[in-house]
Amino acid sequence: MAEPPNVTADHRQKHFLQRSGTDNHKKTEHHSPRSADQEAQRNLAVPFRGLIRGGMRTGKKVIVVGVVDPRPDRFYLGLSCGCGTSREPPSDVALELCVRFRDRQVLRRARVSGTWGEVDRAVPFFPFIRDQPFRIEIYCEQSRFRVLVDGQQLFDFYHRVTSLKEVDTLWINGSLSVTKLG
């Protein structure tokens, strides 16, 4: 089965997203399929922070494929300008998506110049099921991000951070495991 051209798992990671931080994995001389799979799993470990090469722009998309934990609480996805720290997000977050399982909410917000904006809550359905796989696609359009889950449009989020090329970091955290990025 052919993979999409933006897939970043295993050796293709360098073309789109690069894990940031101090992850220094030693490469071995022997590359069996199993060791490549293990390396890909380490590169996609949650919490994840990765570089979006060239930043976002109209027509670009980010794909996150994963599995919800068996006993999920919540998980987060974010697109930001820089990676911030573990205690403090960057000053500009173009989109923070929070999926809460207890009340079946999908919350979205942005942070501009260090200030969080209002939370958007309305979605037509709650697409995430515990212990089940999912595919989130975030399309960058001229005035908004269009977000689909498993091929169904979930919401549009209009840009608050307007310098899209500076939106260069994807981060993921919470009750999920990531299997593929693109």
TAWOVEN-V442636 format. One record per residue. N is the residue number from 0. RES is the residue in one small letter. PSI is psi in degrees with one decimal (* if undefined). Layout:
n:N res:RES psi:PSI
n:N res:RES psi:PSI
This chain:
n:0 res:m psi:128.0
n:1 res:a psi:143.8
n:2 res:e psi:151.1
n:3 res:p psi:152.8
n:4 res:p psi:-20.8
n:5 res:n psi:4.7
n:6 res:v psi:137.8
n:7 res:t psi:2.7
n:8 res:a psi:161.3
n:9 res:d psi:-129.8
n:10 res:h psi:-17.2
n:11 res:r psi:-7.2
n:12 res:q psi:-37.8
n:13 res:k psi:-17.2
n:14 res:h psi:-21.5
n:15 res:f psi:-62.1
n:16 res:l psi:140.0
n:17 res:q psi:131.1
n:18 res:r psi:134.1
n:19 res:s psi:171.7
n:20 res:g psi:-153.7
n:21 res:t psi:44.2
n:22 res:d psi:99.7
n:23 res:n psi:88.7
n:24 res:h psi:129.8
n:25 res:k psi:133.6
n:26 res:k psi:141.2
n:27 res:t psi:160.5
n:28 res:e psi:-27.3
n:29 res:h psi:122.5
n:30 res:h psi:87.4
n:31 res:s psi:160.3
n:32 res:p psi:-35.6
n:33 res:r psi:-44.5
n:34 res:s psi:-34.3
n:35 res:a psi:-41.8
n:36 res:d psi:-41.4
n:37 res:q psi:-39.6
n:38 res:e psi:-42.1
n:39 res:a psi:-40.4
n:40 res:q psi:-40.0
n:41 res:r psi:-40.6
n:42 res:n psi:-25.3
n:43 res:l psi:12.0
n:44 res:a psi:141.8
n:45 res:v psi:133.6
n:46 res:p psi:144.1
n:47 res:f psi:137.9
n:48 res:r psi:126.7
n:49 res:g psi:152.5
n:50 res:l psi:133.0
n:51 res:i psi:105.9
n:52 res:r psi:127.4
n:53 res:g psi:-1.3
n:54 res:g psi:-175.9
n:55 res:m psi:159.0
n:56 res:r psi:162.3
n:57 res:t psi:130.4
n:58 res:g psi:-13.4
n:59 res:k psi:150.5
n:60 res:k psi:154.0
n:61 res:v psi:133.3
n:62 res:i psi:131.2
n:63 res:v psi:119.5
n:64 res:v psi:131.5
n:65 res:g psi:-170.9
n:66 res:v psi:132.4
n:67 res:v psi:140.2
n:68 res:d psi:156.4
n:69 res:p psi:-31.9
n:70 res:r psi:72.7
n:71 res:p psi:147.1
n:72 res:d psi:-63.7
n:73 res:r psi:160.6
n:74 res:f psi:159.9
n:75 res:y psi:143.8
n:76 res:l psi:143.1
n:77 res:g psi:148.4
n:78 res:l psi:119.4
n:79 res:s psi:168.0
n:80 res:c psi:97.3
n:81 res:g psi:173.6
n:82 res:c psi:-11.6
n:83 res:g psi:-155.0
n:84 res:t psi:175.7
n:85 res:s psi:-22.8
n:86 res:r psi:-24.4
n:87 res:e psi:123.8
n:88 res:p psi:165.3
n:89 res:p psi:163.9
n:90 res:s psi:-33.5
n:91 res:d psi:118.9
n:92 res:v psi:113.1
n:93 res:a psi:-33.7
n:94 res:l psi:124.6
n:95 res:e psi:124.9
n:96 res:l psi:124.1
n:97 res:c psi:118.4
n:98 res:v psi:116.6
n:99 res:r psi:125.3
n:100 res:f psi:-35.0
n:101 res:r psi:-45.5
n:102 res:d psi:12.2
n:103 res:r psi:52.1
n:104 res:q psi:149.1
n:105 res:v psi:102.1
n:106 res:l psi:143.8
n:107 res:r psi:144.4
n:108 res:r psi:170.7
n:109 res:a psi:159.6
n:110 res:r psi:122.0
n:111 res:v psi:124.7
n:112 res:s psi:40.0
n:113 res:g psi:1.0
n:114 res:t psi:125.1
n:115 res:w psi:138.8
n:116 res:g psi:-176.7
n:117 res:e psi:154.1
n:118 res:v psi:131.3
n:119 res:d psi:135.5
n:120 res:r psi:-30.1
n:121 res:a psi:126.8
n:122 res:v psi:150.1
n:123 res:p psi:-19.4
n:124 res:f psi:163.4
n:125 res:f psi:108.4
n:126 res:p psi:-3.1
n:127 res:f psi:134.7
n:128 res:i psi:133.6
n:129 res:r psi:140.4
n:130 res:d psi:21.6
n:131 res:q psi:149.9
n:132 res:p psi:160.2
n:133 res:f psi:164.0
n:134 res:r psi:115.5
n:135 res:i psi:130.4
n:136 res:e psi:125.2
n:137 res:i psi:108.0
n:138 res:y psi:130.7
n:139 res:c psi:114.6
n:140 res:e psi:176.0
n:141 res:q psi:-41.8
n:142 res:s psi:-1.0
n:143 res:r psi:166.8
n:144 res:f psi:132.3
n:145 res:r psi:124.0
n:146 res:v psi:125.3
n:147 res:l psi:144.8
n:148 res:v psi:124.0
n:149 res:d psi:40.1
n:150 res:g psi:-4.6
n:151 res:q psi:131.9
n:152 res:q psi:128.4
n:153 res:l psi:-42.9
n:154 res:f psi:165.3
n:155 res:d psi:143.3
n:156 res:f psi:110.7
n:157 res:y psi:139.4
n:158 res:h psi:130.1
n:159 res:r psi:-35.6
n:160 res:v psi:116.0
n:161 res:t psi:-18.3
n:162 res:s psi:81.9
n:163 res:l psi:-35.5
n:164 res:k psi:-19.8
n:165 res:e psi:-10.4
n:166 res:v psi:94.3
n:167 res:d psi:9.5
n:168 res:t psi:132.7
n:169 res:l psi:131.2
n:170 res:w psi:147.1
n:171 res:i psi:137.5
n:172 res:n psi:155.9
n:173 res:g psi:-153.1
n:174 res:s psi:63.2
n:175 res:l psi:163.8
n:176 res:s psi:144.0
n:177 res:v psi:130.7
n:178 res:t psi:-25.4
n:179 res:k psi:145.8
n:180 res:l psi:149.3
n:181 res:g psi:*
